[in-house]
Amino acid sequence: MNAFVTLSTGQKMPMVGLGTWKSAAGQVKQAVLAALDCGYRHIDCAAAYGNEQEVGEALALRVGPGKALHRKEVFVTSKLWNTKHDPEDVEEACRTTLTHLGLSYLDLYLMHWPMAFQRGEELMPRREDGSLLYADTHYQKTWAAMESLVDTGLVKAIGLSNFNARQTDDIISVARHKPVVNQVECHPYLSQEFLLSHCRSADVCVTAYSPLGSGDRPWASPDEPRLLEDPRLRAIAQRYQRTPAQVIIRWHVQRGVVCIPKSVTPSRIQQNLQVFDFTLSGDDMKRIETFNCNKRFIVPSVERDGKRVWRDAEHPHFPFNDPY
């Protein structure tokens, strides 16, 4: 069983999907198969994850004529990477993703970040000193090119990822096809209350990536808090006889936030979907809200002058310099 949100286009988007970021080669295909087999109908992908061909192999086994699922039953999201922001590159990038996934259209295509990198095939183009090569393409121009994908039927809807409130408004102010989603880091340590309220007022759905705190992020330091081990969360989970992950996912669902937990373990994939047969009390919802400490986990940092600093903070469109 899965609940849905209705997007401004009228599409129904399942509230719990399978995230595929950090799923290693040789694992993601089996993860997608396990998810589809136990009831997931929402798969979240991105060109930058480097595993869309393997996701496509799984979709080919389960989705399409003569298969267990019709195409219209599965909601598939992908994302335009930062090196493809030039308007001339957008359609080709989308078509490459469709080829890798073995699909004729995407249900949703997101601009992965508001920041443009230097054009080309290198995912993270760098100077000799290791610093990233940026481009000055404005995200509004990229958005106009993405709108053409809707016009031609390559995608059903378009949206944003990692945009702050002001940048979301920048897009809405010029949009022919309005963004239906803003996908951002969101979990009890980063509840995104302001952004969530702002997006709701603009009829933009929020999707939470790293909804469980992304304990397996590659740059995690040993002294950082681990959300799933928080004793306050464990106490709540024990009362409901659920896993801490199930409690967090249920918290997202009750807030109206779509979430895309990543796992490659079949038992956990199944558990993460089993959140529609219990309800958190109002008191417990409020208790979890108090965990918020505006802690971002998904901003890779670099060492500079003896300090850890945000890697992309110098980019003019870096979203997290703005308090909103």
N, C-alpha and C positions, 0 to 999 in steps of 0.2 A: 504494500500500500504506500502511496505517496500523495501528498497534498500539492496543490498548484497555486501559483500566483498568476493573475491575468495581466499581461503587459499592455501598454497603451495601444499596441497594434491589435489587440484582441487575442494574441497567442497565449496559450497556457504553458507556463514554464514550471516544471517540477521543482518543489522547494528543496529537495535534497538531490544533489548530483554527485558524480564521481569526479574528483580532481585528478589530473594526470601529471602535474608538475612534480619533478624529482622522481618520477617512476622510471626506474632504470630499464635499459634495453633488455629484452628477454623477460621482463616482468609485467610491463604495461598491457601487453596483449591478453595475458591470463587475467589480469585485474579487470579489464573491460568485459571480458567474457563472464567472469564471476559476477560482476555488477549487473549485467543485462539478465543473467540467468536468475538472479534473486530479486529482480523487480525494479532496478534502476532504469529510468527512462530519460536521463539527462547526463550527458558526458561533456566535460569541460576540457578543451584542448588549447594549444597555442603553438604557432610555428616555432617560437623560441625554445620550447621544451625539447625539441629535437626527436620527438617520438611519434609524430602523427602518422607515419607510415605503418607503424606497428598497431596503433589504434585503429587505423583503417583495415588492417588484416582481421582484427576482431569484429569490426562492424560488418565486414563482408561475410562472415560466418553466421551472423545472426539477423541481419537487417536486409530487406529487399525481397523481390519476387521469389516465392517458394521457400523463404526463410521463416523463422519463428516470429519475426516482427516486421510490420510495414514501416517504411521510412517515416511516415507521418507520426508514428508512435514514439520516436526517439528524438529528443531535443539535443542538438549538437551545437556547441559554441566553440569558436576559435578566435584568434587574436592577431592583429596586424603588428608586426615588430617594428622597433624604432628606426631601423635602417631602411624601412619601406614607406616613410612618411611623404616622400615626394609624390605629388599627385600622379605622375606618370608611372609610378611603381605599384600603386595600390591594387589595380585589377590583376596584374600578373601575380602579385603575392597571394591574393585570394584564390586565384585559379590553381596555384601551386599547392596550397593547403587542400583544396577540393580534390585535386589529383591524389595527394598523399592519403587522404581519408577515404577515397573512393566514392565520393558523393557528388551529386549534381547541384546541391545548394546547401548552405548553412542556415540553421534557424536563427543564429545570432553571430555577429562579427563585431568584435570590440577593438578599439584602439588601445593597445596594451599599456602604453604610457603616453603622457602628453609631450614627452621629450623626443626630439628627432636626433638620430645619430647620422654620421656620414653614410651616404648611399653605398650600397655594395652587398656582397654576399657574406662578408665577415660579420658574425653576430655582434661582437664587441670590438669595433674598429679602434685601434689605439695608436698613439704616437710612440716614438722610440722610448720615451721615459715611462711608458705604461699608462699614461692618462688617456681618457676616452676622447675620441674625435666626434665632436658634436656638429649638428647642422642647425640652421636657423629657420627651417620650415615651420610655419605656424600651424598649430593643430587645427585651426579653422579651415585652412586650405586642404589639409588631409581629410577632414570631415566631408568637405564638398565632394571629394573623389570617392569616399566611401558611400555617399548617397547614391552615386551612379550604380553601385552594386545592387542596391535595392531596386532601382529602376529597371535593371536588366534581369532581375530574378536570380542572381547568383547568391544573394542572401535575403532572408525574410525580414530581418531587422538589424539595426546597428546600435552600438552602445559604446561605453567608455570603460576604462579601467585605470585606477590610480589617479583619478582626477579629483582635485579639491572642489569645494562649493563654487568658488569664483570661476574656475575653469569650466565647470559644468554649465554655469550660466553663460559663459562666453560661447559655448557650442549652441546652446538653446537659442541664443539671440540671433544666430545666422542660419539655423537649421530648417531645411525643407522637410527632412525626415528626422524627427526628434529622437534623441537617445532614449532607449527604453530601459537601459540598465547602466549602473555604475558599479563595477566590481572592484572592491577594495579590501584591504586587510581588515578583518573585524573578528574580535573574540572578546571574552570578558575582561581582559587586560587592556583592550582598545575597543571600547563599546561604540564609538563613532556616533554618539547621540546627536550631535549637531548636524553632521553630514547626513545622517539617516533622516532627520526631520526635514532638512533642506531638500533632499531628493524626493521625499514623499510629497512635499508641497508642489513640486514640479512634475509629478506623475512619473518619476524615474525610480525603478525598482533597484534596491541594493542587493548585490550578491557578495557574500563574505568568502574571501579566499583565506587560506590558512585559518579556518574557523576554530581549530583546536590548538592554535598557538605554534604550529609548525616546529615541533621539537626536533625534527630531523634536518632543519635548515643547515647548509654546509658551513656557515660562518658563526654558528652558535658558540658562545663562550661558556665554559663550565659553571661560571658564577651567575649566569642569567637564570631568572625564575622559570620553572617548567610548569605550565598551566595545568596539565593533566595530573600533576603530583601535588597540586595545591590542597592542603588539608581541609580548607573550608569547602572546596568543591567535592572532595572525597566524602565528607560528612553528609552533604546533600545527596550524593549518589547512593550512599549506603541506605538512607531513609527510603529512597524510592526503589531500592534493589536494582539499580541500573549501573552501567559503567559511567565514569566521569565524562567520557566522550559523548555518550547518549544524552546526558544532562545538558551539556553545552549545545549540542545540535538542537535539542528540544527548546532551549532558551532562544536560539536564533529563530526557529520556526514560530514561536509564540510572539516574537517581535516583528514578524512579517519579513524576515530577512532570509533570502535563499542562501544555502551554503553548499560548498563543494569539498567535503573532506576527502583527502587523498589517503589511499591505503592500497597495498598490493597483497594483503593477507585476506583470503576469502572470508574467514570468520569475522574479522573486523569490518570488512565491507558490508557484510550482512547485518551485523549489529548496528552499524551507523545508519541503516535505513529503518531500524525498528524503534522509531521514536513517535509513532502516531497512535499508540495505544496507551499513553499516559499524558498527564498534564502537570506542569509545575504550578505550585500555588503562587498567588500574588506575592506572598511574603518571600518565597524563594526566588522569584523573579527579581524582586527588589534587592535581595541579599546578593545575588550574582552581579547586579548592577554596581554594587559597592566595590567589586574587585577592580573596577576601571582605574588604571593609573597612566593612561595614554602611552602605553608601552608598545612601540613599533618593533616588531621582530624582522620584518621583510624590507629593510633598507640596507643593502650591503655597504659596508664601510671600509675605509682604507686608513692606513697609518700615515699621519702627516704631522711633522713637527712634534713627535712624541705623543700625539693624541689620536684617538679613533674618531674620524669624522665621516659624515655621509658622503658617499662616493660621488654622487651626481648633483650635489648641492649647488655647484657653480653653473649648472645649466639654467638658462633664463626661464625655462618652463618646468623646472623641478617643482613638484607639487607640494612638498612638505615644508618648504620655507614659509609658506603662508599659513597662519594659524587656523584658517578655515579650509 
